[in-house]
Amino acid sequence: MSAKILQINYKINGPRAEYERENLPYAQPIADMPGLHWKVWIINEAESEAGGIYLFDDDAAVQAFLDGPIIAEMKGDPTLSIKAFDVIGELTTITRGPVK
């Protein structure tokens, strides 16, 4: 069993403050997801793109999140990009990556 990184990106409409306000209600439900260690919220205003980088315990935790209501709301967005990655533990430890 290996830690998993999930990367989600999508296009946004509007300024950063609006994005943050609209997503504030999702922060705690995401934090409460079983198997989630952390999420880093990301935004590139110049490219009108936002999303997140997540660290999950394993494939099952990633799949539970992807099958849940938050992602279900997003699935109609044609700009949505979801990618899952294995963590390379030994190299990540050397470079002080915050993973287990």
SULTA-V329048 format. One record per pair of residues at least 24 apart in sequence whose ideal C-beta (glycine too) atoms are under 8 Angstrom apart, sorted by the first residue. I is the first residue (numbers start at 1). GAP is how many residues later the second one is. Records with the same first field share a line. If there is no record, write none. Layout:
I->GAP + GAP
//
This chain:
1->56 + 57
2->56 + 84 + 85 + 87
3->34 + 52 + 53 + 54 + 55 + 83 + 84 + 86 + 96 + 97
4->51 + 52 + 53 + 54 + 55 + 57 + 58 + 80 + 81 + 82 + 83
5->48 + 49 + 50 + 51 + 79 + 80 + 81 + 82
6->46 + 47 + 48 + 50 + 56 + 59 + 60 + 76 + 77 + 78 + 79
7->44 + 45 + 46 + 47 + 74 + 75 + 76 + 77 + 78
8->43 + 44 + 46 + 66 + 72 + 73 + 74 + 75
9->33 + 40 + 41 + 42 + 71 + 72
10->39 + 40 + 41 + 64 + 67 + 69 + 70 + 71
11->37 + 38 + 66 + 68
12->31 + 36 + 37 + 38
13->35
15->30
16->27 + 29
19->24 + 31
26->44
29->41
30->40
33->28 + 31 + 32 + 35
34->27 + 30
35->25 + 26 + 27 + 29 + 30
36->25 + 29
37->62 + 63
38->60
51->30
55->32 + 43 + 44
59->25
//
